[in-house]
Amino acid sequence: MPGWVWILLVLFMIAMLVIGAVYAILHAIRAGKTVGQVGESVGRHMPHPVDRDARPRESTGPFFAQPLSKASERYSQAHADLLRRKDYKRDRHATTWARWKHFNR
């Protein structure tokens, strides 16, 4: 193949890469505008979020300045929640296995 054909092929490849990049950028810009319009439309029709916990919060200060009883109370509550979740998961697992054992008989 002559050398000038290779030059034409390389120029054609570069032109296609540039055209493809321009095409992708233009479509990305158009998509961004469309998404922005959809977001504005949804924002107009959706109610603004309201603080459901409207009671005033007491200023507790930093955690290290609070009494240890509050920290231990928070820890015990979190641990109790953890144990409840584990029990629920274990019960659900046992129920599923019992159902499968009955199904496979």
C-alpha positions as CSV (number, residue, x, y, z in Angstrom):
1,M,0.0,0.0,0.0
2,P,1.4,3.4,-0.9
3,G,2.4,5.8,1.9
4,W,-0.2,8.4,1.0
5,V,-3.0,5.9,1.7
6,W,-1.7,5.4,5.3
7,I,-1.7,9.2,5.8
8,L,-5.3,9.4,4.6
9,L,-6.3,6.5,6.9
10,V,-4.7,8.2,9.9
11,L,-6.3,11.6,9.1
12,F,-9.7,9.8,8.7
13,M,-9.2,8.1,12.1
14,I,-8.3,11.4,13.8
15,A,-11.3,13.1,12.2
16,M,-13.6,10.4,13.4
17,L,-12.2,10.6,16.9
18,V,-12.7,14.4,17.0
19,I,-16.2,14.1,15.5
20,G,-17.1,11.4,18.0
21,A,-15.8,13.5,20.9
22,V,-17.8,16.6,19.7
23,Y,-20.9,14.4,19.4
24,A,-20.5,13.0,22.9
25,I,-19.9,16.4,24.4
26,L,-22.9,18.0,22.7
27,H,-25.2,15.2,23.8
28,A,-23.9,15.4,27.3
29,I,-24.6,19.1,27.4
30,R,-28.1,18.5,26.0
31,A,-28.7,15.8,28.6
32,G,-27.6,18.0,31.4
33,K,-30.1,20.7,30.4
34,T,-32.8,18.1,30.2
35,V,-32.0,16.8,33.7
36,G,-31.9,20.3,35.0
37,Q,-35.4,21.0,33.6
38,V,-36.7,17.8,35.1
39,G,-35.2,18.6,38.5
40,E,-36.8,22.1,38.4
41,S,-40.1,20.6,37.5
42,V,-40.0,18.0,40.2
43,G,-38.9,20.7,42.7
44,R,-41.8,22.8,41.9
45,H,-44.3,20.0,42.4
46,M,-42.8,18.4,45.5
47,P,-43.5,19.9,48.9
48,H,-40.6,21.3,50.9
49,P,-39.3,19.0,53.6
50,V,-40.6,19.8,57.0
51,D,-38.7,19.0,60.2
52,R,-40.8,16.2,61.7
53,D,-39.0,16.5,65.0
54,A,-40.2,20.0,65.7
55,R,-39.5,19.8,69.5
56,P,-36.6,22.0,70.6
57,R,-33.4,20.1,71.1
58,E,-31.6,20.6,74.3
59,S,-28.0,21.7,74.0
60,T,-26.1,18.7,75.3
61,G,-22.6,19.9,74.6
62,P,-19.7,17.7,73.5
63,F,-19.8,14.0,74.3
64,F,-16.7,14.1,76.4
65,A,-18.2,16.7,78.7
66,Q,-21.3,14.7,79.5
67,P,-21.6,12.3,82.5
68,L,-20.6,8.7,81.9
69,S,-24.1,7.6,82.9
70,K,-25.5,9.1,79.7
71,A,-22.8,7.5,77.6
72,S,-23.4,4.1,79.2
73,E,-27.1,4.5,78.7
74,R,-26.6,5.3,75.0
75,Y,-24.3,2.3,74.7
76,S,-26.7,-0.1,76.4
77,Q,-29.5,1.1,74.2
78,A,-27.5,0.6,71.1
79,H,-26.4,-2.8,72.2
80,A,-30.0,-3.8,73.0
81,D,-31.0,-2.7,69.5
82,L,-28.1,-4.8,68.0
83,L,-29.2,-7.9,70.0
84,R,-32.8,-7.3,68.8
85,R,-31.7,-7.1,65.2
86,K,-29.6,-10.3,65.5
87,D,-32.5,-12.2,67.1
88,Y,-34.8,-11.0,64.3
89,K,-32.3,-12.1,61.7
90,R,-31.8,-15.5,63.5
91,D,-35.6,-16.1,63.7
92,R,-36.1,-15.2,60.1
93,H,-33.3,-17.5,59.1
94,A,-34.7,-20.4,61.1
95,T,-38.2,-19.8,59.7
96,T,-36.8,-19.9,56.1
97,W,-34.9,-23.1,56.8
98,A,-37.9,-24.7,58.3
99,R,-40.0,-23.8,55.3
100,W,-37.3,-25.2,53.0
101,K,-37.1,-28.4,55.0
102,H,-40.8,-28.9,54.8
103,F,-40.8,-28.0,51.0
104,N,-38.1,-30.5,50.2
105,R,-39.9,-33.5,51.8
